[in-house]
Amino acid sequence: MSEPEFSARGVRIARWPRSLTRAGEVRIEDGRLALLTSYGSEIDSAPVAAVRAGRPWFAKPDEAVATVNGTRYRLTLHKDGDTGGAGHGASEESGRFLAALKRAAGGRR
């Protein structure tokens, strides 16, 4: 199994208006985006070319919104276990996620 192109743990994954997990994982591997619970169960996954993601104007610096299989998820990404909210590393982590998704899709975003 290859090394994931992007992996973030401790991610809060919400589907409006409900939180699905507060310590999940977002993983980009082998051309697929997977949203996982803290136990490793799959919430949703799709080929990266079929995923739309971004950081809307109303989102906090540590948040991104991803549409996977027609379902919108709000992802709150923390820098390596930092659960203190939107600190300096938080916006870097969400930006790193969006850049990795763009790279995995071949730069067509």
Biopython code that builds the backbone (N, CA, C, O; Angstrom):
import numpy as np
from Bio.PDB.StructureBuilder import StructureBuilder

atoms = [
    (1, "MET", "N", (0.847, -1.182, 0.000)),
    (1, "MET", "CA", (0.000, 0.000, 0.000)),
    (1, "MET", "C", (0.887, 1.237, 0.000)),
    (1, "MET", "O", (1.858, 1.304, 0.753)),
    (2, "SER", "N", (0.562, 2.210, -0.834)),
    (2, "SER", "CA", (1.382, 3.406, -0.951)),
    (2, "SER", "C", (1.117, 4.375, 0.201)),
    (2, "SER", "O", (0.120, 4.275, 0.916)),
    (3, "GLU", "N", (2.037, 5.303, 0.349)),
    (3, "GLU", "CA", (1.919, 6.350, 1.365)),
    (3, "GLU", "C", (0.843, 7.346, 0.922)),
    (3, "GLU", "O", (0.808, 7.715, -0.252)),
    (4, "PRO", "N", (-0.042, 7.795, 1.838)),
    (4, "PRO", "CA", (-1.084, 8.741, 1.433)),
    (4, "PRO", "C", (-0.472, 10.084, 1.015)),
    (4, "PRO", "O", (0.533, 10.519, 1.576)),
    (5, "GLU", "N", (-1.093, 10.733, 0.024)),
    (5, "GLU", "CA", (-0.649, 12.045, -0.421)),
    (5, "GLU", "C", (-0.989, 13.107, 0.608)),
    (5, "GLU", "O", (-0.296, 14.119, 0.711)),
    (6, "PHE", "N", (-2.050, 12.885, 1.368)),
    (6, "PHE", "CA", (-2.450, 13.794, 2.446)),
    (6, "PHE", "C", (-3.179, 12.974, 3.490)),
    (6, "PHE", "O", (-3.993, 12.111, 3.160)),
    (7, "SER", "N", (-2.885, 13.244, 4.739)),
    (7, "SER", "CA", (-3.596, 12.601, 5.834)),
    (7, "SER", "C", (-3.640, 13.566, 7.006)),
    (7, "SER", "O", (-2.610, 14.099, 7.417)),
    (8, "ALA", "N", (-4.825, 13.790, 7.540)),
    (8, "ALA", "CA", (-4.991, 14.636, 8.721)),
    (8, "ALA", "C", (-5.898, 13.914, 9.696)),
    (8, "ALA", "O", (-6.977, 13.447, 9.332)),
    (9, "ARG", "N", (-5.452, 13.827, 10.930)),
    (9, "ARG", "CA", (-6.257, 13.188, 11.979)),
    (9, "ARG", "C", (-6.768, 14.249, 12.943)),
    (9, "ARG", "O", (-6.280, 15.379, 12.961)),
    (10, "GLY", "N", (-7.740, 13.876, 13.730)),
    (10, "GLY", "CA", (-8.318, 14.823, 14.679)),
    (10, "GLY", "C", (-9.202, 15.843, 13.984)),
    (10, "GLY", "O", (-9.365, 16.966, 14.462)),
    (11, "VAL", "N", (-9.772, 15.448, 12.854)),
    (11, "VAL", "CA", (-10.593, 16.346, 12.044)),
    (11, "VAL", "C", (-12.049, 16.234, 12.465)),
    (11, "VAL", "O", (-12.588, 15.133, 12.581)),
    (12, "ARG", "N", (-12.678, 17.375, 12.691)),
    (12, "ARG", "CA", (-14.116, 17.370, 12.957)),
    (12, "ARG", "C", (-14.812, 17.345, 11.608)),
    (12, "ARG", "O", (-14.602, 18.234, 10.783)),
    (13, "ILE", "N", (-15.638, 16.334, 11.376)),
    (13, "ILE", "CA", (-16.359, 16.190, 10.117)),
    (13, "ILE", "C", (-17.844, 16.351, 10.424)),
    (13, "ILE", "O", (-18.418, 15.597, 11.211)),
    (14, "ALA", "N", (-18.456, 17.351, 9.784)),
    (14, "ALA", "CA", (-19.870, 17.630, 10.029)),
    (14, "ALA", "C", (-20.624, 17.655, 8.714)),
    (14, "ALA", "O", (-20.106, 18.092, 7.686)),
    (15, "ARG", "N", (-21.850, 17.180, 8.769)),
    (15, "ARG", "CA", (-22.785, 17.284, 7.647)),
    (15, "ARG", "C", (-23.936, 18.101, 8.211)),
    (15, "ARG", "O", (-24.634, 17.658, 9.123)),
    (16, "TRP", "N", (-24.129, 19.287, 7.666)),
    (16, "TRP", "CA", (-25.059, 20.238, 8.258)),
    (16, "TRP", "C", (-26.373, 19.595, 8.619)),
    (16, "TRP", "O", (-26.941, 18.874, 7.798)),
    (17, "PRO", "N", (-26.871, 19.823, 9.791)),
    (17, "PRO", "CA", (-26.331, 20.584, 10.916)),
    (17, "PRO", "C", (-25.656, 19.694, 11.954)),
    (17, "PRO", "O", (-25.425, 20.131, 13.081)),
    (18, "ARG", "N", (-25.343, 18.481, 11.598)),
    (18, "ARG", "CA", (-24.924, 17.462, 12.567)),
    (18, "ARG", "C", (-23.442, 17.124, 12.438)),
    (18, "ARG", "O", (-22.915, 16.995, 11.333)),
    (19, "SER", "N", (-22.783, 16.983, 13.579)),
    (19, "SER", "CA", (-21.396, 16.530, 13.598)),
    (19, "SER", "C", (-21.361, 15.014, 13.497)),
    (19, "SER", "O", (-22.060, 14.319, 14.234)),
    (20, "LEU", "N", (-20.543, 14.502, 12.579)),
    (20, "LEU", "CA", (-20.439, 13.052, 12.403)),
    (20, "LEU", "C", (-19.317, 12.470, 13.256)),
    (20, "LEU", "O", (-19.442, 11.361, 13.775)),
    (21, "THR", "N", (-18.216, 13.218, 13.402)),
    (21, "THR", "CA", (-17.119, 12.801, 14.263)),
    (21, "THR", "C", (-16.306, 14.033, 14.639)),
    (21, "THR", "O", (-16.175, 14.972, 13.854)),
    (22, "ARG", "N", (-15.767, 14.013, 15.846)),
    (22, "ARG", "CA", (-14.940, 15.134, 16.289)),
    (22, "ARG", "C", (-13.457, 14.816, 16.179)),
    (22, "ARG", "O", (-12.620, 15.698, 16.373)),
    (23, "ALA", "N", (-13.122, 13.580, 15.873)),
    (23, "ALA", "CA", (-11.706, 13.190, 15.790)),
    (23, "ALA", "C", (-11.492, 12.245, 14.611)),
    (23, "ALA", "O", (-10.846, 11.205, 14.743)),
    (24, "GLY", "N", (-12.039, 12.616, 13.469)),
    (24, "GLY", "CA", (-11.948, 11.760, 12.289)),
    (24, "GLY", "C", (-10.648, 11.947, 11.530)),
    (24, "GLY", "O", (-9.704, 12.573, 12.011)),
    (25, "GLU", "N", (-10.627, 11.386, 10.330)),
    (25, "GLU", "CA", (-9.442, 11.474, 9.484)),
    (25, "GLU", "C", (-9.865, 11.794, 8.060)),
    (25, "GLU", "O", (-10.850, 11.260, 7.549)),
    (26, "VAL", "N", (-9.096, 12.681, 7.429)),
    (26, "VAL", "CA", (-9.258, 12.986, 6.015)),
    (26, "VAL", "C", (-8.014, 12.439, 5.337)),
    (26, "VAL", "O", (-6.893, 12.740, 5.745)),
    (27, "ARG", "N", (-8.216, 11.632, 4.298)),
    (27, "ARG", "CA", (-7.085, 10.982, 3.643)),
    (27, "ARG", "C", (-7.250, 11.060, 2.129)),
    (27, "ARG", "O", (-8.323, 10.786, 1.592)),
    (28, "ILE", "N", (-6.164, 11.441, 1.450)),
    (28, "ILE", "CA", (-6.105, 11.394, -0.007)),
    (28, "ILE", "C", (-5.048, 10.359, -0.351)),
    (28, "ILE", "O", (-3.871, 10.515, -0.026)),
    (29, "GLU", "N", (-5.493, 9.291, -1.021)),
    (29, "GLU", "CA", (-4.596, 8.183, -1.324)),
    (29, "GLU", "C", (-5.054, 7.504, -2.606)),
    (29, "GLU", "O", (-6.243, 7.234, -2.777)),
    (30, "ASP", "N", (-4.124, 7.230, -3.500)),
    (30, "ASP", "CA", (-4.404, 6.529, -4.758)),
    (30, "ASP", "C", (-5.534, 7.191, -5.551)),
    (30, "ASP", "O", (-6.376, 6.508, -6.134)),
    (31, "GLY", "N", (-5.542, 8.535, -5.566)),
    (31, "GLY", "CA", (-6.540, 9.251, -6.356)),
    (31, "GLY", "C", (-7.929, 9.298, -5.765)),
    (31, "GLY", "O", (-8.884, 9.628, -6.467)),
    (32, "ARG", "N", (-8.068, 8.970, -4.471)),
    (32, "ARG", "CA", (-9.371, 8.994, -3.796)),
    (32, "ARG", "C", (-9.301, 9.807, -2.523)),
    (32, "ARG", "O", (-8.293, 9.785, -1.816)),
    (33, "LEU", "N", (-10.363, 10.517, -2.232)),
    (33, "LEU", "CA", (-10.523, 11.214, -0.959)),
    (33, "LEU", "C", (-11.409, 10.342, -0.091)),
    (33, "LEU", "O", (-12.471, 9.898, -0.530)),
    (34, "ALA", "N", (-10.979, 10.093, 1.138)),
    (34, "ALA", "CA", (-11.774, 9.306, 2.082)),
    (34, "ALA", "C", (-11.959, 10.098, 3.368)),
    (34, "ALA", "O", (-11.007, 10.677, 3.892)),
    (35, "LEU", "N", (-13.182, 10.119, 3.869)),
    (35, "LEU", "CA", (-13.501, 10.706, 5.163)),
    (35, "LEU", "C", (-13.773, 9.548, 6.112)),
    (35, "LEU", "O", (-14.662, 8.733, 5.864)),
    (36, "LEU", "N", (-13.010, 9.473, 7.196)),
    (36, "LEU", "CA", (-13.089, 8.341, 8.110)),
    (36, "LEU", "C", (-13.454, 8.785, 9.516)),
    (36, "LEU", "O", (-13.137, 9.906, 9.915)),
    (37, "THR", "N", (-14.118, 7.917, 10.273)),
    (37, "THR", "CA", (-14.408, 8.187, 11.682)),
    (37, "THR", "C", (-13.136, 7.976, 12.495)),
    (37, "THR", "O", (-12.112, 7.551, 11.961)),
    (38, "SER", "N", (-13.210, 8.272, 13.772)),
    (38, "SER", "CA", (-12.058, 8.063, 14.656)),
    (38, "SER", "C", (-11.724, 6.581, 14.800)),
    (38, "SER", "O", (-10.612, 6.234, 15.198)),
    (39, "TYR", "N", (-12.675, 5.704, 14.479)),
    (39, "TYR", "CA", (-12.444, 4.261, 14.540)),
    (39, "TYR", "C", (-11.965, 3.693, 13.211)),
    (39, "TYR", "O", (-11.701, 2.495, 13.110)),
    (40, "GLY", "N", (-11.850, 4.541, 12.185)),
    (40, "GLY", "CA", (-11.380, 4.093, 10.881)),
    (40, "GLY", "C", (-12.481, 3.648, 9.932)),
    (40, "GLY", "O", (-12.188, 3.211, 8.820)),
    (41, "SER", "N", (-13.741, 3.748, 10.344)),
    (41, "SER", "CA", (-14.851, 3.411, 9.456)),
    (41, "SER", "C", (-15.050, 4.527, 8.439)),
    (41, "SER", "O", (-14.889, 5.707, 8.750)),
    (42, "GLU", "N", (-15.397, 4.136, 7.234)),
    (42, "GLU", "CA", (-15.569, 5.125, 6.176)),
    (42, "GLU", "C", (-16.904, 5.847, 6.293)),
    (42, "GLU", "O", (-17.958, 5.218, 6.393)),
    (43, "ILE", "N", (-16.844, 7.173, 6.281)),
    (43, "ILE", "CA", (-18.053, 7.993, 6.239)),
    (43, "ILE", "C", (-18.463, 8.167, 4.788)),
    (43, "ILE", "O", (-19.628, 7.982, 4.438)),
    (44, "ASP", "N", (-17.502, 8.524, 3.943)),
    (44, "ASP", "CA", (-17.750, 8.732, 2.524)),
    (44, "ASP", "C", (-16.409, 8.738, 1.801)),
    (44, "ASP", "O", (-15.375, 9.023, 2.405)),
    (45, "SER", "N", (-16.426, 8.425, 0.510)),
    (45, "SER", "CA", (-15.211, 8.509, -0.297)),
    (45, "SER", "C", (-15.597, 8.655, -1.759)),
    (45, "SER", "O", (-16.695, 8.279, -2.171)),
    (46, "ALA", "N", (-14.669, 9.213, -2.538)),
    (46, "ALA", "CA", (-14.899, 9.414, -3.969)),
    (46, "ALA", "C", (-13.576, 9.691, -4.642)),
    (46, "ALA", "O", (-12.617, 10.082, -3.977)),
    (47, "PRO", "N", (-13.502, 9.496, -5.959)),
    (47, "PRO", "CA", (-12.302, 9.895, -6.690)),
    (47, "PRO", "C", (-12.111, 11.407, -6.554)),
    (47, "PRO", "O", (-13.085, 12.160, -6.559)),
    (48, "VAL", "N", (-10.868, 11.848, -6.432)),
    (48, "VAL", "CA", (-10.615, 13.277, -6.214)),
    (48, "VAL", "C", (-11.163, 14.141, -7.347)),
    (48, "VAL", "O", (-11.530, 15.294, -7.120)),
    (49, "ALA", "N", (-11.221, 13.604, -8.554)),
    (49, "ALA", "CA", (-11.746, 14.377, -9.683)),
    (49, "ALA", "C", (-13.230, 14.700, -9.508)),
    (49, "ALA", "O", (-13.730, 15.647, -10.115)),
    (50, "ALA", "N", (-13.938, 13.926, -8.689)),
    (50, "ALA", "CA", (-15.367, 14.131, -8.477)),
    (50, "ALA", "C", (-15.664, 14.943, -7.215)),
    (50, "ALA", "O", (-16.828, 15.187, -6.897)),
    (51, "VAL", "N", (-14.618, 15.362, -6.496)),
    (51, "VAL", "CA", (-14.792, 16.089, -5.236)),
    (51, "VAL", "C", (-14.628, 17.577, -5.484)),
    (51, "VAL", "O", (-13.692, 18.003, -6.161)),
    (52, "ARG", "N", (-15.540, 18.366, -4.934)),
    (52, "ARG", "CA", (-15.399, 19.831, -4.959)),
    (52, "ARG", "C", (-15.082, 20.273, -3.554)),
    (52, "ARG", "O", (-15.728, 19.839, -2.600)),
    (53, "ALA", "N", (-14.086, 21.139, -3.418)),
    (53, "ALA", "CA", (-13.703, 21.609, -2.089)),
    (53, "ALA", "C", (-13.213, 23.044, -2.165)),
    (53, "ALA", "O", (-12.737, 23.502, -3.204)),
    (54, "GLY", "N", (-13.338, 23.736, -1.059)),
    (54, "GLY", "CA", (-12.878, 25.112, -0.989)),
    (54, "GLY", "C", (-13.043, 25.656, 0.418)),
    (54, "GLY", "O", (-13.447, 24.952, 1.343)),
    (55, "ARG", "N", (-12.718, 26.925, 0.544)),
    (55, "ARG", "CA", (-12.868, 27.608, 1.818)),
    (55, "ARG", "C", (-13.789, 28.807, 1.567)),
    (55, "ARG", "O", (-13.327, 29.848, 1.101)),
    (56, "PRO", "N", (-15.086, 28.671, 1.871)),
    (56, "PRO", "CA", (-16.021, 29.766, 1.628)),
    (56, "PRO", "C", (-15.710, 30.987, 2.497)),
    (56, "PRO", "O", (-15.002, 30.882, 3.499)),
    (57, "TRP", "N", (-16.236, 32.124, 2.110)),
    (57, "TRP", "CA", (-15.974, 33.367, 2.833)),
    (57, "TRP", "C", (-16.446, 33.298, 4.278)),
    (57, "TRP", "O", (-15.866, 33.965, 5.135)),
    (58, "PHE", "N", (-17.472, 32.519, 4.576)),
    (58, "PHE", "CA", (-18.025, 32.452, 5.926)),
    (58, "PHE", "C", (-17.310, 31.453, 6.823)),
    (58, "PHE", "O", (-17.601, 31.384, 8.017)),
    (59, "ALA", "N", (-16.379, 30.678, 6.272)),
    (59, "ALA", "CA", (-15.703, 29.633, 7.046)),
    (59, "ALA", "C", (-14.603, 30.228, 7.915)),
    (59, "ALA", "O", (-14.008, 31.250, 7.575)),
    (60, "LYS", "N", (-14.346, 29.578, 9.032)),
    (60, "LYS", "CA", (-13.221, 29.959, 9.894)),
    (60, "LYS", "C", (-11.925, 29.546, 9.207)),
    (60, "LYS", "O", (-11.955, 28.721, 8.294)),
    (61, "PRO", "N", (-10.789, 30.098, 9.623)),
    (61, "PRO", "CA", (-9.519, 29.774, 8.958)),
    (61, "PRO", "C", (-9.156, 28.292, 8.976)),
    (61, "PRO", "O", (-8.435, 27.827, 8.093)),
    (62, "ASP", "N", (-9.643, 27.539, 9.968)),
    (62, "ASP", "CA", (-9.301, 26.116, 10.045)),
    (62, "ASP", "C", (-10.339, 25.222, 9.380)),
    (62, "ASP", "O", (-10.272, 24.002, 9.526)),
    (63, "GLU", "N", (-11.298, 25.794, 8.655)),
    (63, "GLU", "CA", (-12.370, 25.020, 8.041)),
    (63, "GLU", "C", (-12.271, 24.988, 6.526)),
    (63, "GLU", "O", (-11.777, 25.922, 5.893)),
    (64, "ALA", "N", (-12.749, 23.900, 5.969)),
    (64, "ALA", "CA", (-12.913, 23.759, 4.526)),
    (64, "ALA", "C", (-14.241, 23.047, 4.309)),
    (64, "ALA", "O", (-14.731, 22.346, 5.194)),
    (65, "VAL", "N", (-14.810, 23.229, 3.142)),
    (65, "VAL", "CA", (-16.056, 22.564, 2.790)),
    (65, "VAL", "C", (-15.760, 21.668, 1.598)),
    (65, "VAL", "O", (-15.153, 22.102, 0.619)),
    (66, "ALA", "N", (-16.192, 20.415, 1.685)),
    (66, "ALA", "CA", (-15.972, 19.470, 0.596)),
    (66, "ALA", "C", (-17.308, 18.822, 0.226)),
    (66, "ALA", "O", (-18.075, 18.412, 1.097)),
    (67, "THR", "N", (-17.568, 18.737, -1.067)),
    (67, "THR", "CA", (-18.760, 18.041, -1.562)),
    (67, "THR", "C", (-18.298, 16.709, -2.128)),
    (67, "THR", "O", (-17.565, 16.650, -3.115)),
    (68, "VAL", "N", (-18.748, 15.638, -1.475)),
    (68, "VAL", "CA", (-18.369, 14.279, -1.845)),
    (68, "VAL", "C", (-19.648, 13.516, -2.165)),
    (68, "VAL", "O", (-20.525, 13.390, -1.310)),
    (69, "ASN", "N", (-19.761, 13.009, -3.382)),
    (69, "ASN", "CA", (-20.959, 12.270, -3.812)),
    (69, "ASN", "C", (-22.247, 13.062, -3.571)),
    (69, "ASN", "O", (-23.269, 12.496, -3.186)),
    (70, "GLY", "N", (-22.186, 14.367, -3.801)),
    (70, "GLY", "CA", (-23.358, 15.218, -3.660)),
    (70, "GLY", "C", (-23.675, 15.646, -2.237)),
    (70, "GLY", "O", (-24.644, 16.373, -2.022)),
    (71, "THR", "N", (-22.891, 15.218, -1.264)),
    (71, "THR", "CA", (-23.113, 15.583, 0.134)),
    (71, "THR", "C", (-22.049, 16.572, 0.573)),
    (71, "THR", "O", (-20.856, 16.345, 0.371)),
    (72, "ARG", "N", (-22.490, 17.684, 1.184)),
    (72, "ARG", "CA", (-21.545, 18.704, 1.650)),
    (72, "ARG", "C", (-21.104, 18.396, 3.073)),
    (72, "ARG", "O", (-21.924, 18.136, 3.954)),
    (73, "TYR", "N", (-19.799, 18.430, 3.276)),
    (73, "TYR", "CA", (-19.211, 18.198, 4.597)),
    (73, "TYR", "C", (-18.404, 19.416, 4.994)),
    (73, "TYR", "O", (-17.703, 20.004, 4.171)),
    (74, "ARG", "N", (-18.504, 19.792, 6.252)),
    (74, "ARG", "CA", (-17.650, 20.843, 6.799)),
    (74, "ARG", "C", (-16.524, 20.147, 7.550)),
    (74, "ARG", "O", (-16.770, 19.360, 8.464)),
    (75, "LEU", "N", (-15.288, 20.441, 7.160)),
    (75, "LEU", "CA", (-14.107, 19.831, 7.756)),
    (75, "LEU", "C", (-13.370, 20.872, 8.574)),
    (75, "LEU", "O", (-13.003, 21.927, 8.057)),
    (76, "THR", "N", (-13.151, 20.584, 9.844)),
    (76, "THR", "CA", (-12.369, 21.463, 10.702)),
    (76, "THR", "C", (-11.045, 20.771, 10.956)),
    (76, "THR", "O", (-10.971, 19.800, 11.708)),
    (77, "LEU", "N", (-9.996, 21.281, 10.318)),
    (77, "LEU", "CA", (-8.677, 20.658, 10.358)),
    (77, "LEU", "C", (-7.795, 21.388, 11.367)),
    (77, "LEU", "O", (-7.710, 22.616, 11.363)),
    (78, "HIS", "N", (-7.149, 20.622, 12.221)),
    (78, "HIS", "CA", (-6.241, 21.175, 13.224)),
    (78, "HIS", "C", (-4.826, 20.748, 12.897)),
    (78, "HIS", "O", (-4.614, 19.685, 12.315)),
    (79, "LYS", "N", (-3.871, 21.558, 13.263)),
    (79, "LYS", "CA", (-2.465, 21.263, 13.005)),
    (79, "LYS", "C", (-1.973, 20.216, 13.981)),
    (79, "LYS", "O", (-1.817, 20.506, 15.167)),
    (80, "ASP", "N", (-1.720, 18.980, 13.499)),
    (80, "ASP", "CA", (-1.108, 17.888, 14.264)),
    (80, "ASP", "C", (-1.582, 17.791, 15.704)),
    (80, "ASP", "O", (-0.797, 17.910, 16.645)),
    (81, "GLY", "N", (-2.881, 17.572, 15.856)),
    (81, "GLY", "CA", (-3.426, 17.338, 17.189)),
    (81, "GLY", "C", (-3.779, 18.596, 17.953)),
    (81, "GLY", "O", (-4.265, 18.501, 19.080)),
    (82, "ASP", "N", (-3.551, 19.786, 17.382)),
    (82, "ASP", "CA", (-3.913, 21.035, 18.041)),
    (82, "ASP", "C", (-5.421, 21.178, 17.994)),
    (82, "ASP", "O", (-5.993, 21.330, 16.914)),
    (83, "THR", "N", (-6.069, 21.134, 19.133)),
    (83, "THR", "CA", (-7.519, 21.266, 19.169)),
    (83, "THR", "C", (-7.931, 22.617, 19.715)),
    (83, "THR", "O", (-9.084, 22.812, 20.099)),
    (84, "GLY", "N", (-7.003, 23.539, 19.751)),
    (84, "GLY", "CA", (-7.272, 24.855, 20.321)),
    (84, "GLY", "C", (-8.021, 25.804, 19.415)),
    (84, "GLY", "O", (-8.213, 26.962, 19.786)),
    (85, "GLY", "N", (-8.449, 25.373, 18.255)),
    (85, "GLY", "CA", (-9.221, 26.247, 17.390)),
    (85, "GLY", "C", (-8.398, 26.816, 16.260)),
    (85, "GLY", "O", (-7.440, 26.199, 15.793)),
    (86, "ALA", "N", (-8.782, 27.995, 15.828)),
    (86, "ALA", "CA", (-8.202, 28.589, 14.626)),
    (86, "ALA", "C", (-6.925, 29.352, 14.937)),
    (86, "ALA", "O", (-6.909, 30.582, 14.903)),
    (87, "GLY", "N", (-5.884, 28.644, 15.233)),
    (87, "GLY", "CA", (-4.590, 29.267, 15.457)),
    (87, "GLY", "C", (-3.838, 29.435, 14.166)),
    (87, "GLY", "O", (-4.401, 29.239, 13.089)),
    (88, "HIS", "N", (-2.567, 29.796, 14.251)),
    (88, "HIS", "CA", (-1.744, 30.040, 13.066)),
    (88, "HIS", "C", (-1.630, 28.793, 12.200)),
    (88, "HIS", "O", (-1.735, 28.888, 10.978)),
    (89, "GLY", "N", (-1.419, 27.633, 12.802)),
    (89, "GLY", "CA", (-1.238, 26.407, 12.037)),
    (89, "GLY", "C", (-2.521, 25.873, 11.440)),
    (89, "GLY", "O", (-2.484, 25.043, 10.531)),
    (90, "ALA", "N", (-3.661, 26.338, 11.939)),
    (90, "ALA", "CA", (-4.939, 25.813, 11.474)),
    (90, "ALA", "C", (-5.203, 26.161, 10.019)),
    (90, "ALA", "O", (-5.594, 25.294, 9.237)),
    (91, "SER", "N", (-4.993, 27.424, 9.644)),
    (91, "SER", "CA", (-5.256, 27.810, 8.263)),
    (91, "SER", "C", (-4.251, 27.152, 7.326)),
    (91, "SER", "O", (-4.568, 26.873, 6.170)),
    (92, "GLU", "N", (-3.044, 26.904, 7.819)),
    (92, "GLU", "CA", (-2.048, 26.192, 7.016)),
    (92, "GLU", "C", (-2.519, 24.772, 6.727)),
    (92, "GLU", "O", (-2.324, 24.272, 5.619)),
    (93, "GLU", "N", (-3.130, 24.120, 7.698)),
    (93, "GLU", "CA", (-3.577, 22.737, 7.519)),
    (93, "GLU", "C", (-4.729, 22.661, 6.515)),
    (93, "GLU", "O", (-4.740, 21.772, 5.663)),
    (94, "SER", "N", (-5.687, 23.566, 6.598)),
    (94, "SER", "CA", (-6.776, 23.544, 5.626)),
    (94, "SER", "C", (-6.259, 23.908, 4.236)),
    (94, "SER", "O", (-6.723, 23.353, 3.239)),
    (95, "GLY", "N", (-5.314, 24.827, 4.160)),
    (95, "GLY", "CA", (-4.699, 25.169, 2.882)),
    (95, "GLY", "C", (-3.905, 24.005, 2.309)),
    (95, "GLY", "O", (-3.906, 23.777, 1.099)),
    (96, "ARG", "N", (-3.228, 23.269, 3.187)),
    (96, "ARG", "CA", (-2.463, 22.092, 2.764)),
    (96, "ARG", "C", (-3.405, 21.015, 2.204)),
    (96, "ARG", "O", (-3.075, 20.349, 1.223)),
    (97, "PHE", "N", (-4.574, 20.852, 2.831)),
    (97, "PHE", "CA", (-5.579, 19.904, 2.339)),
    (97, "PHE", "C", (-6.059, 20.294, 0.941)),
    (97, "PHE", "O", (-6.109, 19.453, 0.043)),
    (98, "LEU", "N", (-6.411, 21.567, 0.759)),
    (98, "LEU", "CA", (-6.918, 22.023, -0.530)),
    (98, "LEU", "C", (-5.852, 21.901, -1.618)),
    (98, "LEU", "O", (-6.167, 21.540, -2.752)),
    (99, "ALA", "N", (-4.597, 22.198, -1.286)),
    (99, "ALA", "CA", (-3.502, 22.065, -2.253)),
    (99, "ALA", "C", (-3.267, 20.604, -2.622)),
    (99, "ALA", "O", (-3.028, 20.290, -3.789)),
    (100, "ALA", "N", (-3.333, 19.708, -1.636)),
    (100, "ALA", "CA", (-3.137, 18.277, -1.909)),
    (100, "ALA", "C", (-4.262, 17.737, -2.787)),
    (100, "ALA", "O", (-4.018, 16.917, -3.673)),
    (101, "LEU", "N", (-5.474, 18.184, -2.549)),
    (101, "LEU", "CA", (-6.610, 17.751, -3.369)),
    (101, "LEU", "C", (-6.431, 18.230, -4.812)),
    (101, "LEU", "O", (-6.709, 17.491, -5.757)),
    (102, "LYS", "N", (-5.973, 19.452, -4.969)),
    (102, "LYS", "CA", (-5.734, 20.001, -6.307)),
    (102, "LYS", "C", (-4.636, 19.226, -7.032)),
    (102, "LYS", "O", (-4.776, 18.901, -8.212)),
    (103, "ARG", "N", (-3.549, 18.931, -6.328)),
    (103, "ARG", "CA", (-2.453, 18.147, -6.925)),
    (103, "ARG", "C", (-2.927, 16.754, -7.330)),
    (103, "ARG", "O", (-2.602, 16.276, -8.417)),
    (104, "ALA", "N", (-3.688, 16.110, -6.467)),
    (104, "ALA", "CA", (-4.156, 14.744, -6.736)),
    (104, "ALA", "C", (-5.111, 14.713, -7.926)),
    (104, "ALA", "O", (-5.186, 13.716, -8.644)),
    (105, "ALA", "N", (-5.842, 15.813, -8.131)),
    (105, "ALA", "CA", (-6.776, 15.874, -9.260)),
    (105, "ALA", "C", (-6.086, 16.317, -10.543)),
    (105, "ALA", "O", (-6.731, 16.470, -11.581)),
    (106, "GLY", "N", (-4.792, 16.518, -10.471)),
    (106, "GLY", "CA", (-4.048, 16.918, -11.663)),
    (106, "GLY", "C", (-4.077, 18.409, -11.922)),
    (106, "GLY", "O", (-3.867, 18.851, -13.051)),
    (107, "GLY", "N", (-4.339, 19.199, -10.869)),
    (107, "GLY", "CA", (-4.309, 20.649, -11.002)),
    (107, "GLY", "C", (-5.515, 21.246, -11.708)),
    (107, "GLY", "O", (-5.465, 22.404, -12.122)),
    (108, "ARG", "N", (-6.601, 20.489, -11.858)),
    (108, "ARG", "CA", (-7.783, 20.992, -12.570)),
    (108, "ARG", "C", (-8.796, 21.598, -11.621)),
    (108, "ARG", "O", (-9.981, 21.289, -11.745)),
    (109, "ARG", "N", (-8.413, 22.420, -10.708)),
    (109, "ARG", "CA", (-9.368, 23.021, -9.762)),
    (109, "ARG", "C", (-9.358, 24.506, -9.859)),
    (109, "ARG", "O", (-10.096, 25.177, -9.139)),
]
sb = StructureBuilder()
sb.init_structure("model")
sb.init_model(0)
sb.init_chain("A")
sb.init_seg("    ")
for serial, (resi, resn, name, xyz) in enumerate(atoms, 1):
    if name == "N":
        sb.init_residue(resn, " ", resi, " ")
    sb.init_atom(name, np.array(xyz, "f"), 0.0, 1.0, " ", f" {name:<3s}", serial, name[0])
structure = sb.get_structure()
